[in-house]
Amino acid sequence: MDMTTCLKSLLLAIQQYTGSRTAQTAAQLQKQVEEVSGLKWDQLLSSGQVLPSECVSELVELVGNLHTSPALRSSIISLLTQLACDDESREMLHSSYNLTSTLASVIHRHSATPGEPLVLQCLQVLQKVTYNTRVFHSTNYIHELITFLMTNIQSHNEDIIMPCLGLMANLCRDNHSVQSHIKSLDNVKPFYRTLINFLAHNSLTVVVFALSILASLTLNEKVGEKLFDARNIYQTFQLVFNIIVNGDGTPTRNYSVDLLVDLLKSPKIADCLTRYQHFSACVSRVLGLLQSTDPDPAAKVLELLLAMCSVSGLRSLLCEVVFRPAGPKLKAKGHEQDTAGMDGGRKVESGLALVQWLSSPVEGAESCSLQALQLLNELLEEALGADSVSECVLSFVEMLLPVLLGLLNGLDPAQGDAHLRKHCQRITHVTGLLLILCAEDSTRSMLSRQVNAQLCLSQVESLFSCCHSNNPLTCLPPGSDNDLSQVCAEALLRTLELMSKLRQQVKDMETSFYRMLQDQRIVTPLSLALTSHHRERVQTGLSLLFEATHLPDFPSLVLGESIAANNAYRQREAELSVKRVAVQEVPPPRTNSSVPDSSGASSRSVHGLVEKIQNGLELQEQVKDLHVSEIIDVYEQKLLAFASKESRLQDSLEVKALALSQADRLIAQYHLQQAQAEAEARKLGCLLKEAERRCEDLQGELGSQVLEEERSKADMEELLRHNARLQQDSEKHQVLKGAYNALLNRFNESERVLKELQSAHISLTKQSDTLRRNHEALQLQQDKMVSVLEEKEEEIRSLHSDLQQKNSDIAGLRGELRAEEEKGKEKDQEKRDLEETVDVLRKELDKMEQARKDASSKVSSLELQKSQLEAKLNKHSEMIAMIHSLSSGKMKNDVNLSL
């Protein structure tokens, strides 16, 4: 059964159970949930389909319903656990489906029984969903959840302590509002003591969770300064590196990496790590994890290395480890026996595994590829920024260049927007790395020998075709959230910048570069770059604009119109955003809102925030107002970014200041290396003679190996013949299996048809009985109508006879009247005598005429009733005929079915 059919059945079962909460509907729903649990849910939520979204919404609602049975709730939670298989799905479950608050409410209702399996299951799902996801302080039941976690962490129940610690570590990490809430509680000091006691626990996972929580809550406080002082921090480094390398499972390794990344945010701890004597050995062992084919641990390792690159003192040490020549991996103390077998045979450079992740496919391991590119960007920028570039770095670049140039190929617009977005992001990072290589003469000459103009030209044409709008007058504005257009434009401009750097070294590159600048399609990406809020994009756009302004066919007028349109769109967006903020009733900032882009206003707001933090008012305001705490979080991130930039600039100044002393030291090293090279040359001569002698010995061994190879070939041929016989048997088995499956399918189909025919026969039999009963009732009604009709006909005949008698009497009276009138003419005298008699006769005649009229009206009414009765009889006869025909047809069908 396919995914769509299963989801439709699941949704129907949910609706039936919601409408009628019976044991039967609950069992049916649990069966459907278990069937769906056996299917693959890879990126189903992020696909944007309506049916999975409706199913998940209904399931989350059932989990939070008080009347849902425990067994059904447990099955639903297990299914939701399978859904949280990737970062995007976990984010959607948390933000779109409100799963965090729902599970927190379930835990709150069962807080009296923390050892219940349902509570443990909810804690495990919450730990999975909230990892690397920020939970807002205003989320429903978050306060109750924090209280529950703190209470049970201080309990003696070993089964619940570990999931509670992991969930607490997720809630506290990079979440100042939650941290402030925990610090404001009365029992925070006993909680700190419990966490410190967990540092001596026999489970490394518990130790890492406790360290993560302590680092989040106390890193910048007195407790944290005592806990992570210079005496303890080196032991912490050794513990974390051992867990990362030797591992206690993937979650433990992930939390260890996160802990070390958080510790590096402290300048004191970062400085201690630069002086850590085993740093190079530990990093070498961490780089060994990149040789795995699993992208999850590789992504965490790359995340750690990128965090180390943010520390100026560690970048040079990382360059030495990554770019050093081949040799055995260094071992840290205490683990030499465990890793001797693995490290003794290591023949590749430490950075070779890093290069291998660059060529990983776009789909699946794209994060590892981008992280590897960012790491190489940082390391090569550091290595090439020195006064002299070592041979190790040049050899590494020579090995890296073919891989980077190979990543520029494979752009196919037919594979969809998602593939294009990922591929364009990769192209942007690759071209950025190539631009760094262009900053140094030796690496630029190596790059120019391997790059040709046709490669860059085809790349630019492909990126032009991938842009959503090639018409410069209808280009999309920068605030339209069309990230595919933005990514394609950035990749295109980076490629053009690379062509600009290499136009003097590569043949035909200058001609191709200026031809692309005069193309009308350049307006769209160039206008997006010039109106962007990213500093690097604006600088790239300005440099290309400076190159293109003197060209005769450059579309400067169209570019101006496009930039004006983008600016107008930005202004409308700013006005709408101000209106939305006013509707949401967010408290206005204390700085002047009329000039949001003013550097003076932003500087005053930053300095005001620093003064508030120094005066100790930060905690009070976060407790009073949650909105202010979230705004302060944003400003703290900005402050950290400014501090990082300032440290980078300070490092650059120190490097330039030490340039002269380094030059003197390099000259002395050169003389020393020259003497060492002469000694090594003499040593190599001795080794050459030894190698020639050993070659003769190996020649004799080669003959014996040839004989052994011939014997191995004979054995292999025998194995191949045996394999062929087994292959034939396997094919016969597959044929028989296919025949069996075909017969089984036919049997199932026949059984289904038989059941359908039986159900049809039963329904037709019921219909025949109903029609027979209707026929009998209509027959009785017809008999009654026939008898009534005969009575009416008899009455009509009697009335006809009476009417004829009256007509004859009237005709006789009229004849007599005419005779009398003739006699009256003749005998006037008799007329006078007989006037009285005539009057009497006239009166009688009037009476008879009135009787005749009454008889005529009765006859007409009887004729009308007769016509109505005849119409009814015709209808009844038609119905009887139809019933007879239907009953005869059904009887024939019944006979056929019985046969």
C-alpha positions in Angstrom: 0.0 0.0 0.0 1.4 3.4 -1.0 1.8 6.4 1.3 -1.2 8.4 0.0 -3.6 5.5 0.6 -2.3 4.8 4.1 -2.6 8.5 5.0 -6.2 8.6 3.7 -7.1 5.5 5.7 -5.4 7.0 8.8 -7.3 10.3 8.4 -10.6 8.4 8.1 -9.8 6.3 11.2 -9.0 9.5 13.1 -12.3 11.1 12.1 -14.3 8.0 13.0 -12.6 7.8 16.4 -13.2 11.5 17.0 -16.9 11.1 16.2 -17.4 8.0 18.2 -14.8 7.1 20.9 -15.5 3.4 21.1 -13.2 0.4 21.7 -13.7 -0.6 18.0 -12.7 2.7 16.5 -9.8 3.0 18.9 -8.5 -0.4 17.9 -9.0 0.5 14.2 -7.1 3.8 14.6 -4.2 2.1 16.5 -4.0 -0.5 13.7 -3.7 2.3 11.1 -1.1 4.1 13.2 1.0 0.9 13.4 0.7 0.4 9.6 1.8 3.9 8.9 4.7 3.6 11.3 6.2 0.9 9.1 6.5 3.3 6.1 9.3 5.8 5.4 8.6 9.4 6.3 11.8 11.0 4.9 11.1 14.8 4.5 7.3 14.2 4.2 6.4 17.2 6.4 8.7 19.5 4.5 7.2 18.5 1.1 4.3 21.0 1.7 1.5 18.4 1.0 -1.9 18.9 2.6 -2.7 15.3 3.5 0.3 14.6 5.8 -0.2 18.0 7.5 -3.8 17.2 8.3 -2.9 13.8 9.7 -0.1 15.2 11.9 -2.3 18.0 13.2 -5.1 15.5 14.1 -2.5 13.1 15.7 -1.0 15.9 17.9 -4.5 16.9 18.9 -5.3 13.4 20.0 -2.0 13.2 22.0 -3.1 16.3 24.0 -6.7 15.0 24.5 -7.5 13.8 27.9 -9.9 11.1 26.7 -7.4 9.4 24.4 -6.4 5.9 25.7 -2.8 5.4 26.9 -2.1 2.6 24.4 -3.3 4.7 21.5 -1.4 7.8 22.8 1.8 5.8 23.1 1.5 4.5 19.5 0.9 8.0 18.2 3.9 9.4 20.0 6.1 6.6 18.5 4.9 7.6 15.1 5.7 11.3 15.8 9.2 10.2 16.9 9.7 8.6 13.5 8.6 11.9 11.9 11.3 13.9 13.6 14.0 12.4 11.4 15.7 15.6 10.2 16.2 19.2 11.3 13.5 20.7 9.1 10.8 18.2 10.3 11.8 18.8 13.9 11.4 22.5 13.4 8.0 22.1 11.8 6.8 19.8 14.6 7.9 22.4 17.2 6.7 25.6 15.5 3.9 24.6 13.1 2.2 21.7 15.0 2.9 22.9 18.6 4.2 19.5 19.6 6.4 20.8 22.4 3.6 22.4 24.4 1.3 19.4 23.8 3.9 16.9 25.2 4.7 19.3 28.0 1.0 19.3 29.0 0.9 15.5 28.9 4.0 15.4 31.2 2.4 18.0 33.5 -0.8 15.9 33.8 1.3 12.8 34.7 3.9 14.6 36.9 2.8 12.7 39.9 4.1 9.4 38.3 7.4 10.4 36.6 8.4 6.8 36.1 5.5 6.0 33.9 6.5 4.7 30.4 4.4 7.5 28.8 6.3 10.2 30.6 9.6 8.7 29.6 8.4 8.4 26.0 7.3 12.1 26.0 10.7 13.2 27.4 12.6 11.3 24.7 10.5 12.8 21.9 10.9 16.3 23.4 14.6 15.8 23.7 14.7 14.9 20.0 12.4 17.7 18.8 14.0 20.5 20.9 17.6 19.7 19.9 19.1 22.8 18.2 15.6 24.4 18.4 14.9 27.5 20.4 11.9 27.2 22.7 10.3 30.5 23.6 9.8 31.4 27.3 6.1 32.1 26.6 5.3 28.6 25.3 2.4 26.9 27.1 3.4 24.6 30.0 7.1 25.5 29.6 7.3 26.7 33.2 5.7 23.5 34.5 8.1 21.5 32.3 11.1 23.3 33.7 9.9 22.7 37.3 9.3 19.0 36.5 12.8 18.6 35.0 14.5 20.3 38.0 12.5 18.2 40.5 13.3 14.9 38.8 17.0 15.7 38.1 17.4 16.1 41.8 15.6 12.7 42.4 17.2 9.3 42.7 15.4 7.7 39.8 18.2 6.8 37.3 15.7 5.9 34.5 14.4 9.5 34.3 17.5 11.5 35.1 19.2 11.1 31.7 16.2 12.2 29.5 15.5 15.1 31.9 19.1 16.2 31.7 19.2 16.0 27.9 15.9 18.0 27.6 17.1 20.6 30.1 20.4 21.0 28.1 18.3 21.7 25.0 16.1 24.2 26.7 19.0 26.2 28.3 21.3 26.3 25.3 21.4 29.8 23.7 18.1 30.7 25.4 18.6 33.7 27.7 14.9 33.9 28.7 14.8 30.3 29.9 18.2 30.7 31.6 16.9 33.8 33.4 13.7 32.0 34.5 15.8 29.1 36.0 18.1 31.5 37.8 15.2 33.4 39.3 13.8 30.2 41.0 14.4 29.6 44.7 15.9 26.1 44.4 18.5 27.0 41.8 21.5 26.5 44.2 20.5 22.9 45.1 20.1 22.3 41.4 23.6 23.6 40.8 25.0 21.3 43.5 23.2 18.3 41.9 24.6 19.1 38.5 28.1 19.4 40.0 27.7 16.0 41.7 26.8 14.5 38.3 30.3 15.3 37.0 31.5 12.3 38.9 28.9 10.0 37.3 30.0 6.7 35.7 28.0 7.6 32.5 29.8 9.9 30.1 26.4 11.0 28.7 25.2 12.2 32.1 28.5 14.1 32.5 28.2 15.8 29.2 24.6 16.8 29.9 25.5 18.2 33.3 28.4 20.2 31.8 26.2 21.6 29.0 23.6 22.8 31.5 26.3 24.3 33.8 28.0 26.0 30.8 24.7 27.6 29.7 23.7 28.8 33.2 26.9 29.7 34.9 29.6 30.3 32.3 29.7 34.1 32.9 29.1 33.9 36.7 31.2 33.2 39.7 30.1 29.5 39.8 31.2 29.1 36.2 34.5 30.8 36.8 35.3 28.4 39.6 34.0 25.4 37.7 35.8 26.2 34.4 39.0 27.7 35.8 42.5 27.0 34.5 42.9 24.0 36.7 39.8 22.2 35.6 39.4 23.3 32.0 42.2 21.1 30.6 40.6 18.0 32.1 37.3 19.1 30.5 39.1 19.5 27.2 40.5 16.0 27.4 37.2 14.5 28.5 35.3 16.2 25.6 37.8 15.2 23.0 37.8 11.6 24.2 34.0 11.5 24.0 34.0 13.0 20.5 36.6 10.5 19.2 35.8 7.3 21.0 32.1 8.2 21.4 29.4 6.9 23.6 26.8 7.0 20.8 25.9 9.7 18.3 23.8 11.9 20.7 26.6 12.0 23.2 29.1 13.0 20.5 26.7 15.7 19.3 26.2 17.2 22.8 30.0 17.0 23.4 30.6 19.1 20.2 27.9 21.6 21.3 29.5 21.9 24.7 32.9 22.6 23.3 31.4 25.1 20.8 29.7 26.9 23.7 32.9 26.9 25.8 34.8 28.5 22.9 32.5 31.5 23.1 34.3 32.5 26.4 37.5 34.3 25.6 39.3 32.9 28.6 38.4 29.3 27.8 39.4 29.9 24.1 42.8 31.2 25.2 43.3 28.2 27.4 42.6 25.9 24.5 45.3 27.6 22.4 47.8 26.7 25.1 46.5 23.1 25.5 49.5 20.9 24.8 47.6 18.0 23.3 45.5 20.2 20.9 47.2 19.1 17.7 46.9 15.4 18.6 43.2 15.8 19.6 42.4 17.6 16.4 44.1 14.9 14.3 42.0 12.3 16.0 38.9 14.3 15.4 39.7 14.7 11.7 39.9 10.9 11.5 36.1 10.9 12.0 35.8 12.5 8.6 36.8 9.3 7.0 33.4 7.8 7.9 30.7 7.7 5.2 28.0 8.8 7.7 27.2 12.5 7.2 25.8 13.1 10.7 29.1 12.8 12.7 31.0 14.4 9.9 28.7 17.5 10.1 29.2 17.8 13.8 33.0 17.5 13.4 32.9 20.2 10.7 30.8 22.4 13.0 33.4 22.1 15.7 36.3 22.9 13.4 34.4 26.0 12.1 33.9 27.1 15.7 37.6 26.7 16.4 38.3 28.9 13.3 36.5 31.8 15.1 39.4 31.8 17.6 42.4 33.5 16.1 45.0 31.5 18.0 43.5 28.2 16.9 43.4 28.9 13.1 47.2 28.6 12.7 47.2 25.4 14.7 44.4 24.0 12.6 46.3 24.9 9.4 49.4 23.0 10.6 47.3 19.9 11.3 45.2 20.0 8.1 48.0 20.9 5.7 50.9 18.9 7.1 52.4 16.1 5.0 51.5 12.4 5.3 52.5 10.6 8.5 51.1 8.6 11.3 48.3 10.2 13.3 49.3 11.6 16.7 47.9 10.1 19.8 46.7 11.7 23.0 47.8 10.3 26.3 45.8 7.5 27.8 44.5 6.2 24.4 47.7 5.0 22.6 46.8 1.4 23.0 43.2 1.8 21.7 44.2 3.7 18.5 47.6 2.1 17.7 46.1 -0.3 15.1 44.1 2.4 13.5 46.7 5.1 13.4 49.8 3.1 12.6 48.7 2.4 9.0 47.5 6.0 8.2 49.1 7.0 4.9 47.0 10.0 3.9 47.0 13.6 4.8 44.7 14.9 7.5 43.0 17.2 5.0 42.3 14.4 2.4 39.1 13.3 4.1 38.0 17.0 4.2 38.5 17.2 0.5 36.5 14.0 -0.1 33.5 15.6 1.6 33.6 18.4 -0.9 32.6 16.1 -3.8 29.6 14.6 -1.9 26.3 14.7 -3.8 24.2 17.8 -3.6 21.2 15.8 -2.3 21.7 14.2 1.2 25.1 15.5 2.4 24.9 19.1 1.2 25.5 20.5 4.7 28.8 18.6 5.0 29.9 19.9 1.6 29.1 23.5 2.5 30.7 23.2 5.9 33.8 21.7 4.4 34.0 24.6 1.9 33.6 27.2 4.7 36.3 25.5 6.7 38.7 25.5 3.8 37.8 29.1 3.2 38.9 30.0 6.7 42.0 27.9 6.7 43.3 28.9 3.3 42.7 32.5 4.1 44.8 32.1 7.2 47.5 30.1 5.4 47.8 32.4 2.4 47.7 35.5 4.5 51.1 34.7 5.9 54.3 36.3 4.5 55.4 33.0 2.9 53.3 30.1 1.8 54.7 26.6 2.8 55.1 23.8 0.3 52.6 21.7 2.2 49.9 24.3 1.5 50.8 24.6 -2.1 50.7 20.8 -2.6 47.3 20.7 -0.8 46.0 23.5 -3.1 47.3 21.6 -6.1 45.3 18.5 -5.0 42.3 20.7 -4.1 41.9 22.6 -7.4 40.6 19.7 -9.6 38.0 18.9 -7.0 36.8 22.5 -6.8 36.6 22.9 -10.6 34.7 19.7 -10.8 32.1 21.0 -8.4 31.3 23.9 -10.8 29.7 21.4 -13.3 26.4 19.5 -13.0 24.0 22.5 -12.9 20.8 21.2 -14.4 17.7 23.6 -14.3 15.4 20.6 -15.1 16.0 19.0 -11.6 13.8 21.5 -9.7 14.2 24.6 -7.6 15.5 22.7 -4.5 18.4 21.2 -6.4 19.2 24.5 -8.1 19.3 26.3 -4.8 21.7 23.8 -3.2 23.9 23.7 -6.3 24.0 27.6 -6.5 25.0 27.8 -2.8 27.8 25.3 -3.5 28.9 27.3 -6.5 29.0 30.5 -4.4 31.2 28.9 -1.8 33.5 27.3 -4.4 34.0 30.6 -6.3 34.6 32.3 -2.9 37.3 29.8 -2.2 38.8 30.3 -5.7 38.8 34.0 -5.1 40.9 33.5 -2.0 43.4 31.5 -4.0 43.6 34.4 -6.4 44.9 36.6 -3.6 48.3 35.0 -3.7 50.6 34.8 -6.8 51.6 31.2 -6.6 48.1 29.8 -6.1 46.7 32.2 -8.7 49.2 30.9 -11.3 48.2 27.3 -10.4 44.5 28.2 -10.8 45.1 30.0 -14.1 46.7 26.8 -15.6 43.7 24.7 -14.8 40.9 27.2 -15.6 39.8 28.1 -19.1 37.5 30.8 -20.4 34.9 28.3 -21.8 34.3 26.8 -18.3 33.5 30.2 -16.8 31.5 31.2 -19.8 29.3 28.1 -19.7 28.9 28.5 -16.0 27.6 32.1 -16.4 25.2 31.1 -19.2 23.8 28.3 -17.0 23.3 30.7 -14.1 21.6 33.2 -16.4 19.1 30.5 -17.5 18.4 29.6 -13.8 17.4 33.1 -12.8 13.6 33.5 -12.5 13.4 36.6 -14.7 15.7 37.3 -17.5 13.9 40.6 -18.4 15.8 43.4 -16.7 12.6 45.6 -16.5 10.8 42.9 -14.6 13.4 41.8 -12.1 12.3 40.8 -8.7 13.0 43.2 -5.8 15.4 42.3 -3.1 12.8 42.0 -0.4 10.5 39.5 -2.3 11.9 36.5 -0.3 12.7 34.7 -3.6 15.8 33.1 -2.2 16.4 31.1 -5.4 16.8 34.3 -7.4 19.0 35.8 -4.7 21.2 32.7 -4.6 21.5 32.4 -8.4 22.4 36.1 -8.6 25.1 35.8 -5.9 26.6 32.7 -7.6 26.6 34.6 -11.0 28.3 37.7 -9.6 30.9 35.6 -7.8 31.7 33.8 -11.1 32.1 37.1 -12.9 34.4 38.4 -10.1 36.5 35.3 -10.6 36.7 36.0 -14.3 37.8 39.5 -13.5 40.6 38.3 -11.3 41.9 35.8 -13.9 41.3 37.9 -17.1 45.0 38.7 -17.4 46.3 35.2 -16.8 43.8 33.1 -18.8 43.4 33.2 -22.6 40.2 34.8 -23.9 39.0 35.4 -20.4 39.0 39.2 -20.7 36.9 39.1 -23.9 34.4 36.7 -22.3 34.2 38.8 -19.2 33.5 42.1 -21.0 30.9 40.4 -23.2 29.0 39.1 -20.2 29.1 42.6 -18.6 27.3 44.0 -21.7 24.6 41.3 -21.7 21.2 42.7 -20.9 20.5 39.9 -18.4 23.3 41.2 -16.0 20.9 43.9 -14.8 18.8 41.6 -12.6 21.6 40.1 -10.5 23.6 43.4 -10.4 20.6 45.4 -9.1 19.9 42.7 -6.5 23.5 43.0 -5.3 23.6 46.8 -5.2 20.4 47.0 -3.2 21.3 44.1 -0.9 21.8 44.5 2.9 24.9 42.2 2.7 28.1 44.1 2.7 30.0 41.5 0.5 27.3 41.5 -2.2 27.3 45.3 -2.4 31.1 45.4 -2.7 31.0 42.7 -5.4 28.3 44.6 -7.3 30.2 47.9 -7.1 33.5 46.4 -8.3 31.7 44.9 -11.3 29.8 48.2 -12.0 33.2 50.0 -11.9 34.5 47.6 -14.6 31.3 47.9 -16.7 30.6 51.7 -16.7 33.1 52.5 -19.5 31.7 49.7 -21.8 29.6 51.1 -24.7 26.7 48.6 -24.6 26.3 48.4 -20.8 22.6 48.9 -19.9 23.1 51.6 -17.3 19.7 53.2 -17.8 17.8 49.9 -17.3 20.0 49.2 -14.2 19.0 52.6 -12.7 15.3 51.9 -13.2 15.7 48.5 -11.7 17.5 49.9 -8.6 14.9 52.6 -8.2 12.1 49.9 -8.4 14.0 47.9 -5.7 14.3 50.9 -3.5 10.6 51.7 -3.8 9.7 48.2 -2.9 12.0 48.3 0.2 10.3 51.5 1.2 6.8 50.0 0.9 8.0 47.0 2.9 9.4 49.2 5.6 6.1 51.0 5.9 4.1 47.8 6.0 6.4 46.4 8.7 5.9 49.5 10.8 2.2 49.0 10.5 2.4 45.3 11.4 4.5 46.1 14.5 1.9 48.8 15.5 -0.9 46.2 15.2 0.9 43.7 17.3 1.3 46.3 20.1 5.0 45.6 20.6 6.5 48.1 23.1 8.6 50.6 21.1 12.3 50.7 21.6 13.8 53.6 23.5 15.9 54.8 20.6 14.7 57.2 17.9 12.5 55.1 15.5 12.4 57.8 12.8 15.9 57.0 11.7 16.3 53.2 12.0 19.3 53.0 9.8 21.3 55.7 11.5 24.6 54.6 12.8 24.5 57.1 15.7 21.1 55.8 16.9 22.3 52.1 16.7 25.5 53.1 18.5 23.6 54.8 21.3 21.3 51.8 21.7 24.2 49.4 21.9 26.0 51.6 24.5 22.8 51.9 26.5 22.4 48.2 26.5 26.0 47.7 27.7 25.4 50.2 30.5 22.3 48.3 31.6 24.1 45.0 31.6 27.0 46.5 33.7 24.5 48.0 36.2 22.9 44.6 36.8 19.5 45.5 35.5 19.3 42.9 32.8 18.0 40.1 35.0 15.2 42.2 36.5 13.9 43.4 33.1 13.9 39.8 31.7 11.8 38.6 34.6 9.4 41.5 34.3 9.0 41.6 30.5 9.6 38.6 28.2 9.5 40.7 25.1 12.4 42.9 26.4 14.4 39.7 27.1 13.9 38.5 23.5 15.0 42.0 22.2 18.1 41.9 24.4 18.9 38.4 23.0 19.1 39.9 19.6 21.3 42.8 20.7 23.6 40.4 22.6 24.1 38.4 19.4 25.0 41.7 17.6 27.4 42.5 20.4 29.1 39.1 20.0 29.3 39.6 16.3 30.9 43.1 16.8 33.4 41.6 19.3 34.3 38.8 16.9 35.0 41.3 14.1 37.0 43.5 16.4 39.1 40.5 17.5 39.7 39.5 13.9 40.9 43.0 13.1 43.1 43.1 16.2 44.6 39.8 15.1 45.3 41.1 11.7 47.1 44.1 13.2 49.2 41.8 15.4 50.1 39.7 12.4 51.3 42.8 10.5 53.3 44.0 13.5 55.1 40.7 13.8 56.0 40.6 10.1 59.5 41.9 10.5 60.4 39.6 13.3 59.0 36.6 11.4 61.1 37.6 8.4 64.3 37.5 10.5 63.3 34.2 11.9 62.5 32.8 8.5 66.0 33.8 7.2 67.6 31.9 10.1 65.3 28.9 9.5 66.3 29.0 5.8 70.0 28.7 6.7 69.2 25.9 9.1 67.0 24.1 6.6 69.8 24.3 3.9 72.2 22.6 6.3 69.6 20.0 7.1 68.9 19.4 3.4 72.6 18.7 2.7 72.7 16.2 5.5 69.5 14.6 4.2 71.0 14.3 0.7 73.9 12.3 2.1 71.5 10.2 4.0 69.3 9.6 0.9 72.4 8.4 -1.0 72.9 5.7 1.7 69.2 4.8 1.6 69.4 4.5 -2.3 72.1 1.8 -2.0 70.1 0.0 0.6 67.0 0.2 -1.6 68.8 -1.3 -4.6 70.0 -4.3 -2.5 66.5 -4.8 -1.2 65.1 -4.6 -4.7 67.2 -7.6 -5.6 65.7 -9.5 -2.7 62.2 -8.5 -3.7 62.8 -9.8 -7.2 63.2 -13.3 -5.9 60.1 -13.0 -3.8 58.3 -11.8 -6.9 58.9 -15.1 -8.6 57.3 -17.1 -5.7 54.4 -14.6 -5.7 53.8 -15.3 -9.5 53.5 -19.1 -8.8 51.1 -18.4 -5.9 49.1 -16.2 -8.3 48.7 -19.0 -10.8 47.4 -21.3 -8.2 45.0 -18.6 -7.0 43.7 -18.2 -10.6 43.0 -22.0 -10.8 41.1 -21.8 -7.5 39.2 -18.8 -8.7 38.1 -20.5 -11.9 36.7 -23.4 -9.9 34.9 -20.9 -7.6 33.5 -19.1 -10.7 32.1 -22.4 -12.1 30.5 -23.2 -8.8 29.1 -19.7 -8.6 27.6 -20.2 -12.1 25.8 -23.4 -11.0 24.5 -21.5 -7.9 23.3 -18.7 -10.1 21.3 -21.1 -12.3 19.7 -22.6 -9.2 18.9 -19.1 -8.0 17.3 -18.2 -11.3 15.1 -21.4 -11.2 14.1 -20.5 -7.7 13.2 -17.0 -8.8 11.0 -18.4 -11.6 9.2 -20.8 -9.3 8.7 -18.0 -6.8 7.3 -15.7 -9.5 4.9 -18.5 -10.6 3.8 -19.0 -7.0 3.2 -15.3 -6.5 1.1 -15.2 -9.7 -1.1 -18.1 -8.6 -1.4 -16.6 -5.1 -2.6 -13.3 -6.7 -5.1 -15.1 -8.9 -6.4 -17.0 -5.9 -6.8 -13.8 -3.9 -8.6 -12.2 -6.9 -11.0 -15.1 -7.4 -11.8 -15.1 -3.7 -12.5 -11.4 -3.8 -14.8 -11.8 -6.8 -16.6 -14.7 -5.1 -17.3 -12.6 -2.1 -18.6 -9.7 -4.2 -21.0 -12.1 -6.1 -22.3 -13.6 -2.9 -23.0 -10.2 -1.5 -24.7 -9.2 -4.8 -26.8 -12.4 -4.7 -28.0 -11.7 -1.2 -29.0 -8.1 -2.1 -30.9 -9.2 -5.2 -32.8 -11.9 -3.2 -33.9 -9.2 -0.7 -35.0 -7.0 -3.6 -37.0 -9.9 -5.1 -38.9 -10.5 -1.8 -39.7 -6.9 -1.5 -41.1 -6.7 -5.1 -43.2 -9.9 -4.5 -44.8 -8.4 -1.4 -45.5 -5.2 -3.3 -47.0 -7.2 -6.2 -49.4 -9.0 -3.8 -50.5 -5.7 -2.2 -51.1 -4.1 -5.6 -53.1 -7.2 -6.7 -55.5 -6.9 -3.7 -55.9 -3.2 -4.4 -56.7 -4.0 -8.0 -59.4 -6.5 -7.0 -61.0 -3.9 -4.8 -61.0 -1.3 -7.6 -62.6 -3.8 -10.1 -65.5 -4.5 -7.7 -66.0 -0.8 -7.1 -65.9 -0.2 -10.9 -68.6 -2.9 -11.5 -70.9 -1.3 -9.0 -70.5 2.1 -10.6 -71.2 0.7 -14.0 -74.4 -0.9 -12.7 -75.5 2.5 -11.3 -74.7 4.1 -14.7 -76.8 1.6 -16.6 -79.8 2.1 -14.3 -79.5 5.9 -14.6 -79.3 5.5 -18.4 -82.6 3.5 -18.4 -84.3 6.0 -16.2 -83.1 8.8 -18.5 -84.5 7.1 -21.6 -87.8 6.6 -19.9 -88.0 10.2 -18.9 -87.1 11.3 -22.5 -89.9 9.1 -24.0 -92.4 10.6 -21.5 -91.3 14.1 -22.4 -91.6 13.3 -26.2 -95.2 12.0 -25.7 -96.2 15.0 -23.6 -94.8 17.4 -26.3 -96.9 15.6 -29.0 -100.0 15.8 -26.9 -99.2 19.5 -26.4 -99.0 20.2 -30.1 -102.3 18.4 -30.7 -104.0 20.4 -28.0 -102.6 23.6 -29.4 -103.9 22.8 -32.9 -107.3 22.0 -31.4 -107.1 25.3 -29.5 -106.7 27.2 -32.7 -109.8 25.6 -34.1 -111.8 25.7 -31.0 -111.2 29.0 -29.2 -114.1 28.4 -27.2 -112.7 25.1 -25.9 -109.5 26.9 -25.2 -111.0 29.1 -22.7 -112.6 26.2 -21.1 -109.5 24.3 -21.0 -107.1 27.2 -19.9 -107.1 25.9 -16.4 -106.2 22.5 -17.6 -103.4 23.9 -19.8 -102.0 25.8 -16.9 -101.9 22.7 -14.8 -100.3 20.8 -17.6 -97.7 23.5 -18.1 -96.7 23.3 -14.4 -96.3 19.6 -14.7 -94.3 20.1 -17.9 -91.9 22.5 -16.1 -91.5 20.0 -13.3 -90.6 17.3 -15.9 -88.1 19.6 -17.6 -86.4 20.3 -14.3 -86.3 16.6 -13.6 -84.7 16.1 -17.1 -82.0 18.7 -16.4 -81.2 17.1 -13.1 -80.9 13.7 -14.7 -78.6 15.1 -17.4 -76.2 16.6 -14.8 -76.1 13.3 -13.0 -75.3 11.5 -16.2 -72.4 13.9 -17.0 -70.9 13.5 -13.5 -71.2 9.7 -13.8 -69.4 9.8 -17.2 -66.6 11.9 -15.6 -66.2 9.4 -12.8 -66.2 6.6 -15.3 -63.3 8.2 -17.3 -61.3 8.7 -14.1 -61.8 5.1 -13.1 -60.7 3.9 -16.5 -57.5 6.0 -16.3 -56.7 4.5 -12.8 -57.4 1.0 -14.2 -55.0 1.7 -17.1 -52.3 2.8 -14.7 -52.8 -0.2 -12.4 -52.7 -2.6 -15.4 -49.4 -1.0 -16.5 -47.9 -1.4 -13.0 -49.1 -5.0 -12.9 -47.4 -5.7 -16.3 -44.2 -4.1 -15.2 -44.2 -6.1 -11.9 -44.8 -9.3 -13.9 -41.9 -8.4 -16.2 -39.5 -7.6 -13.3 -40.5 -10.6 -11.3 -39.9 -12.9 -14.3 -36.4 -11.2 -15.0 -35.3 -11.5 -11.3 -36.4 -15.1 -11.3 -34.2 -15.8 -14.3 -31.2 -14.1 -12.7 -31.8 -16.0 -9.5 -31.7 -19.2 -11.5 -28.5 -18.2 -13.2 -26.8 -17.3 -9.9 -27.9 -20.5 -8.3 -26.4 -22.4 -11.2 
